[in-house]
Amino acid sequence: GTLYTYPENWRAFKAQIAAQYSGARLKVASSAPAFTFGQTNRTPAFLNNFPLGKVPAFQGDDGFCLFESNAIAHYLSNEALRGSSPQAQSQVLQWVSFADAEIIPPASAWVFPTLGIMQFNKQVCTYKYPEELTMTFMSCNLIMGMFQRLDKLRKNGFASVILFGGNNDSSISGIWIFRGQDLAFTLSDDWQIDYESYAWRKLDPDSDETKTMVKEYFAWEGEFKHVGKPFNQGKCFK
């Protein structure tokens, strides 16, 4: 059959990988004249087979049509990939669902942008009340307490937050990456926890300053010139 998609569509790779392992013969239509995304998938003929106009879309040589990447990959698989028993098939479905629910959302937030697949929203935060920070272990508890109370945000954000300095002379700042272009905390009552204790600034992803800061905060090492205090320890929200 034929797989309709645009070039380098990672969702289409699922079907292509399944076909490669199973030996299924698969033609890929991703460029003119066979397929032009935004044009071909809006034609009446295409919409007659795939009403939503989404890709990847599969049409078998017998006319059988499928959309949704997981369904297409399942159809093109063999028994070794699908599972040879109800238990094995359920486990395959379990891990496919796990990838969709637990891996793709955070990847969308902070991996895909680095690959140029989508833009991402970088925010740098600084704790607004440094006079309240005394013993470093208490400051770390402050960070982790916020993370724990924001558990429902984990699929939509990633953060590296660092404690700088020592007892009675410390500060907290970090970099958060969200899906979308707005500060995520305001989008849900469940997420409006502790964020008002921090000052937020949206970063320009193309600036040298941002690139340096992201490298330092993700590696937990560097000069951290904007802080003025030595690195103490870091915590990740993921």
Contacts in CASP RR format, 6 or more apart in sequence:
PFRMAT RR
TARGET T0000
AUTHOR 0000-0000-0000
METHOD contacts of the structure
MODEL  1
GTLYTYPENWRAFKAQIAAQYSGARLKVASSAPAFTFGQTNRTPAFLNNF
PLGKVPAFQGDDGFCLFESNAIAHYLSNEALRGSSPQAQSQVLQWVSFAD
AEIIPPASAWVFPTLGIMQFNKQVCTYKYPEELTMTFMSCNLIMGMFQRL
DKLRKNGFASVILFGGNNDSSISGIWIFRGQDLAFTLSDDWQIDYESYAW
RKLDPDSDETKTMVKEYFAWEGEFKHVGKPFNQGKCFK
1 25 0 8 1.000
1 26 0 8 1.000
1 27 0 8 1.000
1 58 0 8 1.000
1 59 0 8 1.000
1 60 0 8 1.000
1 61 0 8 1.000
2 26 0 8 1.000
2 27 0 8 1.000
2 28 0 8 1.000
2 29 0 8 1.000
2 34 0 8 1.000
2 58 0 8 1.000
2 59 0 8 1.000
2 60 0 8 1.000
3 12 0 8 1.000
3 15 0 8 1.000
3 16 0 8 1.000
3 26 0 8 1.000
3 27 0 8 1.000
3 28 0 8 1.000
3 29 0 8 1.000
3 56 0 8 1.000
3 57 0 8 1.000
3 58 0 8 1.000
3 72 0 8 1.000
4 29 0 8 1.000
4 30 0 8 1.000
4 35 0 8 1.000
4 40 0 8 1.000
4 41 0 8 1.000
4 46 0 8 1.000
4 50 0 8 1.000
4 55 0 8 1.000
4 56 0 8 1.000
4 57 0 8 1.000
4 58 0 8 1.000
4 59 0 8 1.000
5 11 0 8 1.000
5 12 0 8 1.000
5 28 0 8 1.000
5 29 0 8 1.000
5 30 0 8 1.000
5 35 0 8 1.000
5 37 0 8 1.000
5 55 0 8 1.000
5 56 0 8 1.000
5 57 0 8 1.000
6 30 0 8 1.000
6 37 0 8 1.000
6 55 0 8 1.000
7 30 0 8 1.000
7 31 0 8 1.000
9 30 0 8 1.000
9 55 0 8 1.000
9 56 0 8 1.000
10 117 0 8 1.000
11 56 0 8 1.000
11 69 0 8 1.000
12 28 0 8 1.000
12 30 0 8 1.000
12 55 0 8 1.000
12 56 0 8 1.000
12 69 0 8 1.000
14 69 0 8 1.000
14 70 0 8 1.000
14 72 0 8 1.000
14 73 0 8 1.000
15 26 0 8 1.000
15 56 0 8 1.000
15 58 0 8 1.000
15 69 0 8 1.000
15 72 0 8 1.000
15 73 0 8 1.000
15 76 0 8 1.000
16 26 0 8 1.000
16 28 0 8 1.000
17 73 0 8 1.000
18 24 0 8 1.000
18 72 0 8 1.000
18 73 0 8 1.000
18 74 0 8 1.000
18 76 0 8 1.000
18 77 0 8 1.000
18 81 0 8 1.000
19 25 0 8 1.000
19 26 0 8 1.000
19 76 0 8 1.000
21 77 0 8 1.000
21 78 0 8 1.000
21 80 0 8 1.000
21 81 0 8 1.000
22 76 0 8 1.000
22 77 0 8 1.000
22 78 0 8 1.000
22 80 0 8 1.000
22 81 0 8 1.000
23 78 0 8 1.000
24 76 0 8 1.000
24 78 0 8 1.000
26 76 0 8 1.000
29 35 0 8 1.000
30 37 0 8 1.000
35 41 0 8 1.000
37 55 0 8 1.000
40 46 0 8 1.000
41 47 0 8 1.000
41 50 0 8 1.000
41 53 0 8 1.000
41 54 0 8 1.000
41 55 0 8 1.000
41 57 0 8 1.000
42 53 0 8 1.000
46 53 0 8 1.000
46 57 0 8 1.000
47 53 0 8 1.000
49 57 0 8 1.000
49 59 0 8 1.000
49 65 0 8 1.000
50 57 0 8 1.000
50 65 0 8 1.000
50 67 0 8 1.000
52 67 0 8 1.000
53 67 0 8 1.000
54 67 0 8 1.000
54 68 0 8 1.000
55 67 0 8 1.000
56 67 0 8 1.000
56 69 0 8 1.000
56 72 0 8 1.000
57 65 0 8 1.000
57 66 0 8 1.000
57 67 0 8 1.000
57 72 0 8 1.000
58 65 0 8 1.000
58 66 0 8 1.000
58 67 0 8 1.000
58 72 0 8 1.000
58 75 0 8 1.000
58 76 0 8 1.000
59 65 0 8 1.000
66 72 0 8 1.000
66 75 0 8 1.000
70 96 0 8 1.000
70 100 0 8 1.000
74 82 0 8 1.000
81 92 0 8 1.000
82 89 0 8 1.000
82 92 0 8 1.000
83 89 0 8 1.000
83 91 0 8 1.000
83 92 0 8 1.000
101 155 0 8 1.000
102 155 0 8 1.000
105 155 0 8 1.000
105 156 0 8 1.000
105 179 0 8 1.000
106 154 0 8 1.000
106 155 0 8 1.000
106 157 0 8 1.000
106 158 0 8 1.000
106 238 0 8 1.000
108 118 0 8 1.000
108 179 0 8 1.000
109 120 0 8 1.000
109 156 0 8 1.000
109 157 0 8 1.000
109 158 0 8 1.000
109 177 0 8 1.000
109 178 0 8 1.000
109 179 0 8 1.000
110 120 0 8 1.000
110 157 0 8 1.000
110 158 0 8 1.000
110 177 0 8 1.000
112 118 0 8 1.000
112 120 0 8 1.000
113 119 0 8 1.000
113 120 0 8 1.000
113 177 0 8 1.000
113 205 0 8 1.000
119 180 0 8 1.000
119 181 0 8 1.000
119 205 0 8 1.000
120 177 0 8 1.000
120 178 0 8 1.000
120 179 0 8 1.000
120 180 0 8 1.000
120 205 0 8 1.000
121 177 0 8 1.000
121 178 0 8 1.000
121 179 0 8 1.000
121 180 0 8 1.000
121 181 0 8 1.000
121 182 0 8 1.000
121 183 0 8 1.000
121 184 0 8 1.000
121 202 0 8 1.000
122 175 0 8 1.000
122 176 0 8 1.000
122 177 0 8 1.000
122 202 0 8 1.000
122 203 0 8 1.000
122 205 0 8 1.000
122 210 0 8 1.000
122 214 0 8 1.000
123 175 0 8 1.000
123 176 0 8 1.000
123 177 0 8 1.000
123 178 0 8 1.000
123 183 0 8 1.000
123 200 0 8 1.000
123 201 0 8 1.000
123 202 0 8 1.000
123 203 0 8 1.000
124 173 0 8 1.000
124 174 0 8 1.000
124 175 0 8 1.000
124 176 0 8 1.000
124 200 0 8 1.000
124 201 0 8 1.000
124 203 0 8 1.000
124 213 0 8 1.000
125 161 0 8 1.000
125 173 0 8 1.000
125 174 0 8 1.000
125 175 0 8 1.000
125 176 0 8 1.000
125 195 0 8 1.000
125 198 0 8 1.000
125 199 0 8 1.000
125 200 0 8 1.000
125 201 0 8 1.000
126 171 0 8 1.000
126 172 0 8 1.000
126 173 0 8 1.000
126 174 0 8 1.000
126 198 0 8 1.000
126 199 0 8 1.000
127 133 0 8 1.000
127 142 0 8 1.000
127 171 0 8 1.000
127 172 0 8 1.000
127 173 0 8 1.000
127 197 0 8 1.000
127 198 0 8 1.000
128 197 0 8 1.000
128 198 0 8 1.000
128 199 0 8 1.000
129 197 0 8 1.000
130 170 0 8 1.000
130 171 0 8 1.000
130 172 0 8 1.000
133 139 0 8 1.000
133 142 0 8 1.000
133 168 0 8 1.000
133 170 0 8 1.000
133 171 0 8 1.000
133 172 0 8 1.000
134 167 0 8 1.000
134 168 0 8 1.000
135 167 0 8 1.000
135 168 0 8 1.000
136 163 0 8 1.000
136 165 0 8 1.000
136 166 0 8 1.000
136 167 0 8 1.000
136 170 0 8 1.000
136 232 0 8 1.000
136 233 0 8 1.000
139 163 0 8 1.000
139 170 0 8 1.000
139 172 0 8 1.000
140 163 0 8 1.000
140 233 0 8 1.000
140 235 0 8 1.000
142 172 0 8 1.000
143 161 0 8 1.000
143 163 0 8 1.000
143 172 0 8 1.000
143 234 0 8 1.000
143 235 0 8 1.000
144 235 0 8 1.000
145 194 0 8 1.000
146 193 0 8 1.000
146 194 0 8 1.000
147 159 0 8 1.000
147 235 0 8 1.000
147 237 0 8 1.000
149 193 0 8 1.000
149 194 0 8 1.000
150 191 0 8 1.000
150 193 0 8 1.000
150 194 0 8 1.000
150 237 0 8 1.000
152 188 0 8 1.000
152 190 0 8 1.000
152 191 0 8 1.000
153 184 0 8 1.000
153 185 0 8 1.000
153 188 0 8 1.000
153 190 0 8 1.000
153 191 0 8 1.000
153 237 0 8 1.000
154 237 0 8 1.000
154 238 0 8 1.000
156 178 0 8 1.000
156 179 0 8 1.000
156 184 0 8 1.000
157 176 0 8 1.000
157 177 0 8 1.000
157 178 0 8 1.000
157 179 0 8 1.000
157 184 0 8 1.000
157 237 0 8 1.000
158 176 0 8 1.000
158 177 0 8 1.000
158 236 0 8 1.000
158 237 0 8 1.000
158 238 0 8 1.000
159 174 0 8 1.000
159 175 0 8 1.000
159 176 0 8 1.000
159 177 0 8 1.000
159 236 0 8 1.000
159 237 0 8 1.000
159 238 0 8 1.000
160 174 0 8 1.000
160 175 0 8 1.000
160 217 0 8 1.000
160 218 0 8 1.000
160 220 0 8 1.000
160 234 0 8 1.000
160 235 0 8 1.000
160 236 0 8 1.000
160 237 0 8 1.000
161 172 0 8 1.000
161 173 0 8 1.000
161 174 0 8 1.000
161 234 0 8 1.000
161 235 0 8 1.000
161 236 0 8 1.000
161 237 0 8 1.000
162 172 0 8 1.000
162 173 0 8 1.000
162 174 0 8 1.000
162 217 0 8 1.000
162 220 0 8 1.000
162 224 0 8 1.000
162 231 0 8 1.000
162 232 0 8 1.000
162 233 0 8 1.000
162 234 0 8 1.000
162 235 0 8 1.000
163 170 0 8 1.000
163 171 0 8 1.000
163 172 0 8 1.000
163 232 0 8 1.000
163 233 0 8 1.000
163 234 0 8 1.000
163 235 0 8 1.000
164 170 0 8 1.000
164 171 0 8 1.000
164 172 0 8 1.000
164 173 0 8 1.000
164 224 0 8 1.000
164 227 0 8 1.000
164 228 0 8 1.000
164 229 0 8 1.000
164 230 0 8 1.000
164 231 0 8 1.000
164 232 0 8 1.000
165 171 0 8 1.000
165 229 0 8 1.000
165 230 0 8 1.000
165 231 0 8 1.000
165 232 0 8 1.000
166 229 0 8 1.000
166 232 0 8 1.000
169 229 0 8 1.000
170 229 0 8 1.000
170 232 0 8 1.000
171 227 0 8 1.000
171 229 0 8 1.000
172 198 0 8 1.000
173 227 0 8 1.000
174 217 0 8 1.000
175 203 0 8 1.000
175 213 0 8 1.000
175 214 0 8 1.000
175 217 0 8 1.000
175 218 0 8 1.000
176 237 0 8 1.000
178 184 0 8 1.000
183 195 0 8 1.000
183 200 0 8 1.000
183 202 0 8 1.000
184 191 0 8 1.000
185 191 0 8 1.000
185 192 0 8 1.000
185 193 0 8 1.000
185 195 0 8 1.000
186 192 0 8 1.000
203 209 0 8 1.000
203 210 0 8 1.000
203 213 0 8 1.000
204 210 0 8 1.000
213 226 0 8 1.000
216 222 0 8 1.000
216 223 0 8 1.000
216 224 0 8 1.000
220 231 0 8 1.000
220 234 0 8 1.000
221 231 0 8 1.000
222 231 0 8 1.000
224 231 0 8 1.000
END
